[in-house]
């Protein structure tokens, strides 16, 4: 069910938008980035989100799996579960587990991101608990939202 049109202003950009009532999606995606610092390198991954639109914002639960390495070897694998709120810009946060060939690390990740449709650009910071170590990452994410049966497809009023 689509409710009345509202106007969304971001700086000088003004777009007509709709408030989504009970719009739900599954959104798989692929991720390409770079992790900075010791043990970093090229990072690729897969992500899936369960998204519910509420009051013109997407609220999502996100599950993400990444691998990071360089030309010599795999540096680490990462599994992350988070909660996300977004419109054109957003933020996502939650617990993270990182496996290296020597240890398992537990941490918290915060990821601000921005994008209109796709791709999304992101940067993330993972603080490792009980260790003096952290990870910084930047890259882009291609997401493919799939409307769940019985829920309307997305619309931003530009049809």
C-alpha positions in Angstrom: 0.0 0.0 0.0 1.5 3.3 -1.1 0.6 6.4 1.0 0.7 10.1 -0.1 3.7 11.7 -1.8 6.3 13.5 0.4 9.3 15.6 -0.7 12.8 14.5 0.3 15.5 17.2 0.3 19.2 16.3 0.5 21.2 19.5 0.1 20.1 21.0 -3.2 18.6 17.7 -4.4 14.8 17.5 -4.1 13.0 14.3 -5.0 9.4 13.2 -4.7 9.2 10.1 -2.5 6.6 7.8 -1.1 6.1 6.5 2.4 6.1 2.8 2.1 3.6 1.0 4.3 4.5 -2.6 4.8 7.1 -3.0 2.0 9.4 -5.9 2.6 12.4 -7.1 0.6 15.3 -9.6 0.6 18.3 -7.9 -0.8 21.4 -10.0 -1.7 24.5 -8.3 -2.8 28.2 -8.5 -3.5 30.9 -6.4 -2.0 34.3 -5.1 -3.2 36.7 -3.2 -1.0 40.0 -2.8 0.7 40.9 -3.4 4.3 43.7 -1.1 5.7 46.4 -1.8 8.1 48.3 -4.9 9.3 46.7 -8.1 7.9 44.6 -6.1 5.4 44.2 -6.3 1.6 41.6 -6.7 -1.1 38.3 -7.6 0.5 35.4 -9.3 -1.3 32.2 -10.6 0.2 28.5 -11.5 0.0 25.7 -9.8 1.9 22.0 -10.4 2.4 19.5 -8.1 4.0 15.9 -8.4 5.2 14.5 -5.0 4.7 11.3 -3.4 6.0 10.3 0.1 5.0 8.9 2.2 7.8 8.2 5.9 7.7 10.3 6.5 4.6 13.4 4.7 5.9 14.7 1.2 5.3 15.2 -0.8 8.5 17.2 -4.0 7.9 18.9 -7.0 9.4 22.1 -7.7 7.6 24.3 -10.8 7.4 27.7 -10.4 5.7 30.6 -12.8 4.9 33.9 -11.4 3.7 37.3 -12.7 2.8 40.4 -10.5 2.8 43.8 -11.2 1.3 46.6 -10.1 -0.9 48.4 -11.7 -3.8 50.3 -14.0 -1.4 47.6 -15.5 0.8 44.2 -15.2 2.5 44.6 -12.9 5.5 41.2 -13.4 7.3 37.6 -14.3 6.9 34.9 -12.2 8.6 31.2 -12.9 9.5 29.1 -9.9 10.6 25.5 -9.5 11.7 24.1 -6.0 12.0 21.1 -3.7 12.1 20.8 -1.0 9.5 18.7 2.2 9.1 18.9 4.1 5.8 17.4 6.3 3.1 20.0 7.6 0.7 22.5 7.6 3.5 22.6 5.2 6.4 24.5 3.4 9.1 24.7 -0.2 10.1 26.2 -1.7 13.3 26.6 -5.0 15.0 28.9 -7.9 16.2 31.7 -9.3 14.0 33.8 -12.5 14.2 37.1 -12.6 12.3 39.1 -15.8 11.7 42.8 -15.7 10.8 45.1 -18.7 10.5 46.3 -18.0 14.1 43.3 -16.7 16.1 39.6 -15.9 16.3 38.8 -12.3 17.0 35.5 -10.8 18.3 34.5 -7.2 17.6 31.9 -4.6 16.8 31.6 -3.0 13.4 30.1 0.4 12.5 29.5 1.1 8.8 28.2 4.4 7.4 27.2 4.2 3.7 25.6 6.2 0.9 24.0 5.4 -2.3 21.0 6.0 -4.5 19.7 2.7 -5.9 23.2 1.2 -6.4 26.1 1.0 -6.0 26.5 2.0 -2.4 29.8 3.3 -1.2 30.8 2.4 2.4 33.6 2.7 4.9 33.6 0.6 8.1 35.4 0.4 11.3 35.8 -2.8 13.3 36.9 -2.5 16.9 38.3 -5.8 18.2 37.3 -6.5 21.8 40.1 -7.3 24.3 42.8 -6.6 21.7 44.7 -3.5 20.7 43.8 -4.0 17.1 41.2 -2.7 14.7 40.3 -2.8 11.0 39.3 0.0 8.6 37.7 -0.9 5.3 36.3 1.1 2.3 34.6 0.0 -0.9 31.3 -0.4 -2.7 28.4 -2.7 -2.5 26.0 -3.8 -5.3 22.6 -4.8 -3.9 19.7 -6.4 -5.7 16.4 -5.8 -3.8 13.7 -8.4 -4.4 10.2 -7.6 -3.3 8.6 -10.3 -1.2 5.2 -11.8 -2.3 2.3 -9.6 -1.3 4.5 -6.4 -0.9 4.7 -3.6 -3.5 8.0 -3.0 -5.4 10.0 0.1 -4.5 9.1 3.4 -6.1 10.5 6.9 -5.6 7.8 8.7 -7.6 9.9 9.3 -10.8 7.8 7.0 -13.0 
